[in-house]
Amino acid sequence: MKKPDYMILVCNSYRVAGDAQGACNKQGATSLVQYITEECADRGIDAVVTTTACLSVCSQGPIMVVQPNNYWYGGVNKDKIDDILDALENGEAKTEYLIA
């Protein structure tokens, strides 16, 4: 199995009890996963895109994390995702959206 260049994690607010109830989920994080997946494919970015349990920064959600770079982005939406992926294609972070 070939390891992808990136793993993109999108907080979906799942809690220990299994219920998605936090800020990221309520702000449409689930729909962002498909958008990111399609954008990566269109751009030729070798990435696996998946949801996560709560990443515990609800006040800044939806949260997107790009690994192995460890870029944490907050308040993501489709416009910000486009900017983030543009920067990723250039081997950079979109610094104004970083939260950590």
N, CA, C and O atoms as CSV, one atom per row, in Angstrom:
chain,resi,resn,atom,element,x,y,z
A,1,MET,N,N,0.836,-1.182,0.000
A,1,MET,CA,C,0.000,0.000,0.000
A,1,MET,C,C,0.881,1.244,0.000
A,1,MET,O,O,1.810,1.363,0.799
A,2,LYS,N,N,0.579,2.156,-0.895
A,2,LYS,CA,C,1.306,3.420,-0.947
A,2,LYS,C,C,0.688,4.390,0.046
A,2,LYS,O,O,-0.525,4.596,0.069
A,3,LYS,N,N,1.542,4.978,0.858
A,3,LYS,CA,C,1.084,5.969,1.823
A,3,LYS,C,C,0.785,7.280,1.097
A,3,LYS,O,O,1.601,7.725,0.290
A,4,PRO,N,N,-0.376,7.916,1.364
A,4,PRO,CA,C,-0.677,9.192,0.708
A,4,PRO,C,C,0.247,10.292,1.210
A,4,PRO,O,O,0.821,10.186,2.294
A,5,ASP,N,N,0.384,11.345,0.417
A,5,ASP,CA,C,1.209,12.477,0.824
A,5,ASP,C,C,0.612,13.221,2.019
A,5,ASP,O,O,1.342,13.729,2.870
A,6,TYR,N,N,-0.713,13.280,2.075
A,6,TYR,CA,C,-1.397,14.027,3.134
A,6,TYR,C,C,-2.565,13.235,3.691
A,6,TYR,O,O,-3.183,12.426,2.999
A,7,MET,N,N,-2.849,13.488,4.951
A,7,MET,CA,C,-4.088,13.040,5.568
A,7,MET,C,C,-4.773,14.307,6.052
A,7,MET,O,O,-4.210,15.067,6.840
A,8,ILE,N,N,-5.989,14.527,5.577
A,8,ILE,CA,C,-6.742,15.710,5.955
A,8,ILE,C,C,-7.883,15.268,6.855
A,8,ILE,O,O,-8.737,14.474,6.461
A,9,LEU,N,N,-7.879,15.797,8.066
A,9,LEU,CA,C,-8.857,15.435,9.081
A,9,LEU,C,C,-9.851,16.577,9.252
A,9,LEU,O,O,-9.456,17.737,9.370
A,10,VAL,N,N,-11.116,16.256,9.266
A,10,VAL,CA,C,-12.160,17.256,9.474
A,10,VAL,C,C,-12.934,16.860,10.724
A,10,VAL,O,O,-13.514,15.776,10.789
A,11,CYS,N,N,-12.937,17.751,11.717
A,11,CYS,CA,C,-13.668,17.463,12.948
A,11,CYS,C,C,-15.147,17.331,12.633
A,11,CYS,O,O,-15.736,18.180,11.963
A,12,ASN,N,N,-15.740,16.242,13.134
A,12,ASN,CA,C,-17.175,16.054,12.958
A,12,ASN,C,C,-17.885,15.956,14.296
A,12,ASN,O,O,-19.047,15.554,14.364
A,13,SER,N,N,-17.182,16.324,15.361
A,13,SER,CA,C,-17.780,16.502,16.686
A,13,SER,C,C,-18.304,15.241,17.354
A,13,SER,O,O,-19.123,15.335,18.268
A,14,TYR,N,N,-17.861,14.065,16.929
A,14,TYR,CA,C,-18.321,12.854,17.603
A,14,TYR,C,C,-17.788,12.840,19.021
A,14,TYR,O,O,-16.626,13.167,19.261
A,15,ARG,N,N,-18.631,12.465,19.948
A,15,ARG,CA,C,-18.276,12.377,21.354
A,15,ARG,C,C,-18.107,10.912,21.742
A,15,ARG,O,O,-18.391,10.016,20.948
A,16,VAL,N,N,-17.652,10.679,22.944
A,16,VAL,CA,C,-17.448,9.323,23.433
A,16,VAL,C,C,-18.732,8.504,23.290
A,16,VAL,O,O,-18.675,7.319,22.964
A,17,ALA,N,N,-19.868,9.113,23.526
A,17,ALA,CA,C,-21.153,8.405,23.414
A,17,ALA,C,C,-21.543,8.147,21.963
A,17,ALA,O,O,-22.512,7.435,21.698
A,18,GLY,N,N,-20.788,8.727,21.014
A,18,GLY,CA,C,-21.051,8.462,19.614
A,18,GLY,C,C,-21.946,9.468,18.917
A,18,GLY,O,O,-22.185,9.360,17.714
A,19,ASP,N,N,-22.440,10.439,19.654
A,19,ASP,CA,C,-23.330,11.432,19.055
A,19,ASP,C,C,-22.551,12.616,18.519
A,19,ASP,O,O,-21.740,13.207,19.232
A,20,ALA,N,N,-22.795,12.965,17.262
A,20,ALA,CA,C,-22.194,14.165,16.693
A,20,ALA,C,C,-23.050,15.340,17.120
A,20,ALA,O,O,-24.183,15.485,16.662
A,21,GLN,N,N,-22.519,16.181,17.994
A,21,GLN,CA,C,-23.355,17.236,18.537
A,21,GLN,C,C,-22.645,18.566,18.708
A,21,GLN,O,O,-23.274,19.542,19.115
A,22,GLY,N,N,-21.384,18.633,18.417
A,22,GLY,CA,C,-20.626,19.847,18.658
A,22,GLY,C,C,-20.707,20.856,17.538
A,22,GLY,O,O,-21.440,20.684,16.564
A,23,ALA,N,N,-19.935,21.912,17.700
A,23,ALA,CA,C,-19.966,23.062,16.791
A,23,ALA,C,C,-19.610,22.689,15.357
A,23,ALA,O,O,-20.276,23.144,14.427
A,24,CYS,N,N,-18.598,21.887,15.159
A,24,CYS,CA,C,-18.167,21.560,13.790
A,24,CYS,C,C,-19.272,20.863,13.021
A,24,CYS,O,O,-19.558,21.217,11.877
A,25,ASN,N,N,-19.893,19.874,13.642
A,25,ASN,CA,C,-20.969,19.147,12.974
A,25,ASN,C,C,-22.146,20.067,12.687
A,25,ASN,O,O,-22.719,20.018,11.599
A,26,LYS,N,N,-22.509,20.896,13.640
A,26,LYS,CA,C,-23.646,21.799,13.471
A,26,LYS,C,C,-23.376,22.848,12.391
A,26,LYS,O,O,-24.316,23.417,11.837
A,27,GLN,N,N,-22.102,23.108,12.087
A,27,GLN,CA,C,-21.750,24.095,11.072
A,27,GLN,C,C,-21.437,23.460,9.723
A,27,GLN,O,O,-20.836,24.097,8.858
A,28,GLY,N,N,-21.844,22.202,9.542
A,28,GLY,CA,C,-21.758,21.573,8.225
A,28,GLY,C,C,-20.452,20.889,7.882
A,28,GLY,O,O,-20.135,20.731,6.703
A,29,ALA,N,N,-19.684,20.479,8.882
A,29,ALA,CA,C,-18.393,19.837,8.619
A,29,ALA,C,C,-18.523,18.597,7.751
A,29,ALA,O,O,-17.639,18.318,6.940
A,30,THR,N,N,-19.604,17.850,7.904
A,30,THR,CA,C,-19.780,16.621,7.135
A,30,THR,C,C,-19.783,16.900,5.636
A,30,THR,O,O,-19.182,16.149,4.868
A,31,SER,N,N,-20.442,17.957,5.217
A,31,SER,CA,C,-20.500,18.265,3.785
A,31,SER,C,C,-19.152,18.730,3.252
A,31,SER,O,O,-18.899,18.642,2.051
A,32,LEU,N,N,-18.286,19.221,4.126
A,32,LEU,CA,C,-16.963,19.676,3.694
A,32,LEU,C,C,-16.065,18.514,3.279
A,32,LEU,O,O,-15.184,18.684,2.437
A,33,VAL,N,N,-16.279,17.347,3.857
A,33,VAL,CA,C,-15.440,16.187,3.552
A,33,VAL,C,C,-15.523,15.841,2.067
A,33,VAL,O,O,-14.496,15.640,1.418
A,34,GLN,N,N,-16.713,15.771,1.538
A,34,GLN,CA,C,-16.866,15.449,0.122
A,34,GLN,C,C,-16.244,16.543,-0.742
A,34,GLN,O,O,-15.587,16.247,-1.740
A,35,TYR,N,N,-16.447,17.789,-0.369
A,35,TYR,CA,C,-15.888,18.901,-1.131
A,35,TYR,C,C,-14.357,18.829,-1.157
A,35,TYR,O,O,-13.746,18.978,-2.215
A,36,ILE,N,N,-13.746,18.602,-0.002
A,36,ILE,CA,C,-12.280,18.513,0.077
A,36,ILE,C,C,-11.775,17.334,-0.751
A,36,ILE,O,O,-10.789,17.456,-1.478
A,37,THR,N,N,-12.456,16.195,-0.639
A,37,THR,CA,C,-12.068,14.997,-1.388
A,37,THR,C,C,-12.090,15.271,-2.892
A,37,THR,O,O,-11.148,14.923,-3.604
A,38,GLU,N,N,-13.161,15.894,-3.368
A,38,GLU,CA,C,-13.283,16.187,-4.796
A,38,GLU,C,C,-12.245,17.215,-5.245
A,38,GLU,O,O,-11.662,17.077,-6.320
A,39,GLU,N,N,-12.012,18.235,-4.437
A,39,GLU,CA,C,-11.020,19.261,-4.778
A,39,GLU,C,C,-9.610,18.662,-4.840
A,39,GLU,O,O,-8.835,18.982,-5.742
A,40,CYS,N,N,-9.286,17.800,-3.888
A,40,CYS,CA,C,-7.964,17.152,-3.907
A,40,CYS,C,C,-7.812,16.313,-5.171
A,40,CYS,O,O,-6.765,16.355,-5.817
A,41,ALA,N,N,-8.837,15.558,-5.527
A,41,ALA,CA,C,-8.781,14.731,-6.734
A,41,ALA,C,C,-8.622,15.603,-7.975
A,41,ALA,O,O,-7.806,15.296,-8.845
A,42,ASP,N,N,-9.390,16.685,-8.066
A,42,ASP,CA,C,-9.306,17.584,-9.223
A,42,ASP,C,C,-7.930,18.229,-9.351
A,42,ASP,O,O,-7.461,18.481,-10.461
A,43,ARG,N,N,-7.289,18.492,-8.230
A,43,ARG,CA,C,-6.003,19.182,-8.214
A,43,ARG,C,C,-4.806,18.217,-8.273
A,43,ARG,O,O,-3.660,18.641,-8.420
A,44,GLY,N,N,-5.095,16.925,-8.156
A,44,GLY,CA,C,-4.012,15.950,-8.149
A,44,GLY,C,C,-3.263,15.896,-6.830
A,44,GLY,O,O,-2.111,15.464,-6.787
A,45,ILE,N,N,-3.909,16.332,-5.747
A,45,ILE,CA,C,-3.305,16.253,-4.413
A,45,ILE,C,C,-3.553,14.849,-3.875
A,45,ILE,O,O,-4.698,14.410,-3.771
A,46,ASP,N,N,-2.481,14.150,-3.535
A,46,ASP,CA,C,-2.571,12.783,-3.029
A,46,ASP,C,C,-2.903,12.838,-1.537
A,46,ASP,O,O,-2.013,12.960,-0.695
A,47,ALA,N,N,-4.204,12.746,-1.223
A,47,ALA,CA,C,-4.639,12.888,0.165
A,47,ALA,C,C,-5.775,11.931,0.489
A,47,ALA,O,O,-6.596,11.593,-0.363
A,48,VAL,N,N,-5.794,11.510,1.736
A,48,VAL,CA,C,-6.930,10.797,2.309
A,48,VAL,C,C,-7.662,11.834,3.154
A,48,VAL,O,O,-7.042,12.540,3.949
A,49,VAL,N,N,-8.974,11.925,2.986
A,49,VAL,CA,C,-9.779,12.887,3.728
A,49,VAL,C,C,-10.751,12.099,4.596
A,49,VAL,O,O,-11.449,11.214,4.103
A,50,THR,N,N,-10.800,12.418,5.890
A,50,THR,CA,C,-11.662,11.685,6.799
A,50,THR,C,C,-12.153,12.593,7.912
A,50,THR,O,O,-11.589,13.659,8.157
A,51,THR,N,N,-13.222,12.153,8.591
A,51,THR,CA,C,-13.719,12.886,9.738
A,51,THR,C,C,-13.082,12.348,11.010
A,51,THR,O,O,-12.530,11.248,11.032
A,52,THR,N,N,-13.169,13.138,12.055
A,52,THR,CA,C,-12.624,12.732,13.345
A,52,THR,C,C,-13.673,12.934,14.431
A,52,THR,O,O,-14.738,13.510,14.210
A,53,ALA,N,N,-13.333,12.448,15.585
A,53,ALA,CA,C,-14.101,12.787,16.776
A,53,ALA,C,C,-13.788,14.240,17.124
A,53,ALA,O,O,-13.009,14.895,16.431
A,54,CYS,N,N,-14.382,14.732,18.174
A,54,CYS,CA,C,-14.194,16.122,18.581
A,54,CYS,C,C,-12.711,16.424,18.811
A,54,CYS,O,O,-12.020,15.687,19.516
A,55,LEU,N,N,-12.233,17.513,18.211
A,55,LEU,CA,C,-10.844,17.935,18.366
A,55,LEU,C,C,-10.682,18.983,19.468
A,55,LEU,O,O,-9.587,19.504,19.676
A,56,SER,N,N,-11.765,19.287,20.167
A,56,SER,CA,C,-11.763,20.127,21.369
A,56,SER,C,C,-11.372,21.582,21.150
A,56,SER,O,O,-10.818,22.216,22.047
A,57,VAL,N,N,-11.654,22.113,19.971
A,57,VAL,CA,C,-11.512,23.551,19.728
A,57,VAL,C,C,-12.815,24.054,19.096
A,57,VAL,O,O,-12.810,24.726,18.065
A,58,CYS,N,N,-13.917,23.708,19.742
A,58,CYS,CA,C,-15.254,23.984,19.213
A,58,CYS,C,C,-15.467,25.455,18.888
A,58,CYS,O,O,-16.154,25.783,17.921
A,59,SER,N,N,-14.892,26.332,19.675
A,59,SER,CA,C,-15.102,27.767,19.468
A,59,SER,C,C,-14.530,28.252,18.142
A,59,SER,O,O,-14.863,29.347,17.688
A,60,GLN,N,N,-13.666,27.441,17.513
A,60,GLN,CA,C,-13.045,27.847,16.261
A,60,GLN,C,C,-13.439,26.956,15.090
A,60,GLN,O,O,-12.805,26.997,14.036
A,61,GLY,N,N,-14.482,26.154,15.272
A,61,GLY,CA,C,-14.880,25.197,14.247
A,61,GLY,C,C,-15.600,25.817,13.073
A,61,GLY,O,O,-16.014,26.975,13.127
A,62,PRO,N,N,-15.748,25.056,12.024
A,62,PRO,CA,C,-15.212,23.720,11.780
A,62,PRO,C,C,-13.678,23.718,11.680
A,62,PRO,O,O,-13.057,24.659,11.187
A,63,ILE,N,N,-13.114,22.635,12.162
A,63,ILE,CA,C,-11.659,22.460,12.213
A,63,ILE,C,C,-11.224,21.481,11.130
A,63,ILE,O,O,-11.871,20.461,10.889
A,64,MET,N,N,-10.101,21.822,10.478
A,64,MET,CA,C,-9.478,20.952,9.471
A,64,MET,C,C,-7.995,20.868,9.804
A,64,MET,O,O,-7.344,21.891,10.021
A,65,VAL,N,N,-7.461,19.656,9.844
A,65,VAL,CA,C,-6.052,19.440,10.158
A,65,VAL,C,C,-5.393,18.742,8.972
A,65,VAL,O,O,-5.914,17.748,8.465
A,66,VAL,N,N,-4.250,19.261,8.533
A,66,VAL,CA,C,-3.497,18.661,7.440
A,66,VAL,C,C,-2.248,18.015,8.027
A,66,VAL,O,O,-1.399,18.689,8.610
A,67,GLN,N,N,-2.149,16.699,7.863
A,67,GLN,CA,C,-0.980,15.943,8.313
A,67,GLN,C,C,-0.222,15.450,7.097
A,67,GLN,O,O,-0.876,15.189,6.087
A,68,PRO,N,N,1.068,15.300,7.094
A,68,PRO,CA,C,1.951,15.323,8.249
A,68,PRO,C,C,2.442,16.724,8.627
A,68,PRO,O,O,3.301,16.848,9.500
A,69,ASN,N,N,1.930,17.766,8.004
A,69,ASN,CA,C,2.391,19.128,8.264
A,69,ASN,C,C,1.950,19.662,9.617
A,69,ASN,O,O,2.539,20.611,10.135
A,70,ASN,N,N,0.912,19.053,10.193
A,70,ASN,CA,C,0.334,19.489,11.459
A,70,ASN,C,C,-0.203,20.914,11.380
A,70,ASN,O,O,-0.045,21.699,12.316
A,71,TYR,N,N,-0.841,21.242,10.254
A,71,TYR,CA,C,-1.505,22.529,10.080
A,71,TYR,C,C,-2.930,22.409,10.614
A,71,TYR,O,O,-3.702,21.578,10.135
A,72,TRP,N,N,-3.280,23.220,11.588
A,72,TRP,CA,C,-4.623,23.252,12.160
A,72,TRP,C,C,-5.319,24.522,11.689
A,72,TRP,O,O,-4.862,25.631,11.968
A,73,TYR,N,N,-6.428,24.351,10.973
A,73,TYR,CA,C,-7.185,25.480,10.438
A,73,TYR,C,C,-8.544,25.558,11.118
A,73,TYR,O,O,-9.179,24.536,11.380
A,74,GLY,N,N,-8.982,26.778,11.400
A,74,GLY,CA,C,-10.276,26.976,12.036
A,74,GLY,C,C,-11.223,27.769,11.166
A,74,GLY,O,O,-10.813,28.492,10.258
A,75,GLY,N,N,-12.509,27.616,11.469
A,75,GLY,CA,C,-13.546,28.340,10.756
A,75,GLY,C,C,-13.585,28.037,9.272
A,75,GLY,O,O,-13.897,28.907,8.459
A,76,VAL,N,N,-13.263,26.782,8.919
A,76,VAL,CA,C,-13.164,26.457,7.492
A,76,VAL,C,C,-14.537,26.423,6.823
A,76,VAL,O,O,-15.537,26.010,7.411
A,77,ASN,N,N,-14.540,26.867,5.589
A,77,ASN,CA,C,-15.701,26.802,4.705
A,77,ASN,C,C,-15.142,26.558,3.304
A,77,ASN,O,O,-13.926,26.450,3.144
A,78,LYS,N,N,-15.986,26.470,2.307
A,78,LYS,CA,C,-15.509,26.129,0.958
A,78,LYS,C,C,-14.518,27.155,0.416
A,78,LYS,O,O,-13.544,26.780,-0.237
A,79,ASP,N,N,-14.747,28.435,0.671
A,79,ASP,CA,C,-13.805,29.455,0.192
A,79,ASP,C,C,-12.439,29.306,0.850
A,79,ASP,O,O,-11.407,29.389,0.184
A,80,LYS,N,N,-12.443,29.087,2.153
A,80,LYS,CA,C,-11.168,28.915,2.869
A,80,LYS,C,C,-10.475,27.627,2.428
A,80,LYS,O,O,-9.250,27.587,2.305
A,81,ILE,N,N,-11.253,26.587,2.194
A,81,ILE,CA,C,-10.665,25.317,1.742
A,81,ILE,C,C,-9.944,25.518,0.418
A,81,ILE,O,O,-8.847,24.994,0.226
A,82,ASP,N,N,-10.540,26.264,-0.488
A,82,ASP,CA,C,-9.875,26.545,-1.766
A,82,ASP,C,C,-8.537,27.232,-1.539
A,82,ASP,O,O,-7.540,26.867,-2.163
A,83,ASP,N,N,-8.503,28.219,-0.654
A,83,ASP,CA,C,-7.257,28.930,-0.343
A,83,ASP,C,C,-6.236,27.998,0.311
A,83,ASP,O,O,-5.048,28.044,-0.009
A,84,ILE,N,N,-6.704,27.159,1.221
A,84,ILE,CA,C,-5.819,26.223,1.926
A,84,ILE,C,C,-5.208,25.241,0.939
A,84,ILE,O,O,-4.008,24.971,0.995
A,85,LEU,N,N,-6.022,24.704,0.034
A,85,LEU,CA,C,-5.507,23.744,-0.945
A,85,LEU,C,C,-4.590,24.424,-1.959
A,85,LEU,O,O,-3.632,23.806,-2.425
A,86,ASP,N,N,-4.860,25.681,-2.312
A,86,ASP,CA,C,-3.936,26.435,-3.170
A,86,ASP,C,C,-2.561,26.514,-2.511
A,86,ASP,O,O,-1.542,26.268,-3.155
A,87,ALA,N,N,-2.542,26.856,-1.232
A,87,ALA,CA,C,-1.279,26.956,-0.504
A,87,ALA,C,C,-0.600,25.594,-0.397
A,87,ALA,O,O,0.617,25.491,-0.546
A,88,LEU,N,N,-1.383,24.552,-0.139
A,88,LEU,CA,C,-0.829,23.208,-0.014
A,88,LEU,C,C,-0.155,22.768,-1.315
A,88,LEU,O,O,0.888,22.115,-1.290
A,89,GLU,N,N,-0.756,23.128,-2.448
A,89,GLU,CA,C,-0.155,22.807,-3.746
A,89,GLU,C,C,1.216,23.466,-3.903
A,89,GLU,O,O,2.079,22.953,-4.615
A,90,ASN,N,N,1.409,24.598,-3.238
A,90,ASN,CA,C,2.683,25.313,-3.288
A,90,ASN,C,C,3.606,24.938,-2.136
A,90,ASN,O,O,4.656,25.552,-1.949
A,91,GLY,N,N,3.209,23.921,-1.360
A,91,GLY,CA,C,4.030,23.471,-0.247
A,91,GLY,C,C,4.040,24.435,0.925
A,91,GLY,O,O,5.003,24.483,1.690
A,92,GLU,N,N,2.969,25.204,1.064
A,92,GLU,CA,C,2.898,26.226,2.108
A,92,GLU,C,C,1.642,26.047,2.949
A,92,GLU,O,O,0.730,25.301,2.596
A,93,ALA,N,N,1.627,26.760,4.077
A,93,ALA,CA,C,0.427,26.860,4.897
A,93,ALA,C,C,-0.297,28.147,4.537
A,93,ALA,O,O,0.331,29.113,4.106
A,94,LYS,N,N,-1.574,28.164,4.705
A,94,LYS,CA,C,-2.358,29.404,4.579
A,94,LYS,C,C,-2.385,30.011,5.985
A,94,LYS,O,O,-3.307,29.768,6.764
A,95,THR,N,N,-1.366,30.797,6.287
A,95,THR,CA,C,-1.093,31.208,7.661
A,95,THR,C,C,-2.223,31.976,8.326
A,95,THR,O,O,-2.418,31.852,9.535
A,96,GLU,N,N,-2.977,32.772,7.562
A,96,GLU,CA,C,-4.023,33.561,8.215
A,96,GLU,C,C,-5.191,32.714,8.735
A,96,GLU,O,O,-6.007,33.212,9.511
A,97,TYR,N,N,-5.285,31.457,8.324
A,97,TYR,CA,C,-6.352,30.579,8.809
A,97,TYR,C,C,-5.862,29.606,9.883
A,97,TYR,O,O,-6.668,28.874,10.458
A,98,LEU,N,N,-4.568,29.587,10.162
A,98,LEU,CA,C,-4.027,28.657,11.166
A,98,LEU,C,C,-4.474,29.047,12.561
A,98,LEU,O,O,-4.513,30.228,12.908
A,99,ILE,N,N,-4.811,28.048,13.355
A,99,ILE,CA,C,-5.176,28.304,14.747
A,99,ILE,C,C,-4.139,27.742,15.713
A,99,ILE,O,O,-4.193,28.019,16.911
A,100,ALA,N,N,-3.216,26.970,15.212
A,100,ALA,CA,C,-2.170,26.388,16.075
A,100,ALA,C,C,-0.901,26.206,15.271
A,100,ALA,O,O,0.103,25.731,15.801
